[in-house]
Amino acid sequence: MANVMDQRTDPAPRQTFDAIIAPIDAVTRAGNLIAGLALLMILGLITAEIFSRNLIRKSLAFSWDYAAYAMGTAFMMGAADALRNGAHVRVTAVLETVPRPLSRGLEFGACLAGLLACAALAWALSEMAWLSFQRGSTSATVVRTPLVWPQSLVALGAIILTLQCLAQLLRLARGERLAEGTAIE
């Protein structure tokens, strides 16, 4: 009886840069999950604050601070996945009017500029978190939250965004078109 299983011995050829892009995309998806959890945290904190003020007539001392920390976390952790899926604003009017080779060059240059800007942001935010750790900085509120924790989450989001910019640059280098979200007109 003949074996009906596929007898191919040659593995599917890996695309150029897959060993770099795939882990970056996995980290990006994890960051997006953290962003979603941060948004749920904001919902929970604000809802608890509303109920506390209206039922107990007392404000929760930590709710606004922690909601703000969660917002920064959600913003930075979700930015990389938005970039990966083409949800950021991109002005493509020029790209559509110039020849394809020039269009690719412009996209590559813009992506490289974005990578450099994100790397500078990641460096600055990481340094800020590190300085808060070294100095033992805390928030100036009643709760006195050590600032290294929320600042580290924001810095990690910036690092993930920087890595995703690198992945986008590698996608362009291997000839892919970058993802574009659906237009809202």
HELIX and SHEET records of a PDB file:
HELIX    1   1 ASP A   18  PHE A   51  1                                  34    
HELIX    2   2 SER A   52  ILE A   56  3                                   5    
HELIX    3   3 SER A   63  ARG A   84  1                                  22    
HELIX    4   4 ALA A   93  THR A   97  1                                   5    
HELIX    5   5 ARG A  100  ARG A  135  1                                  36    
HELIX    6   6 VAL A  148  ALA A  173  1                                  26    
END                                                                             
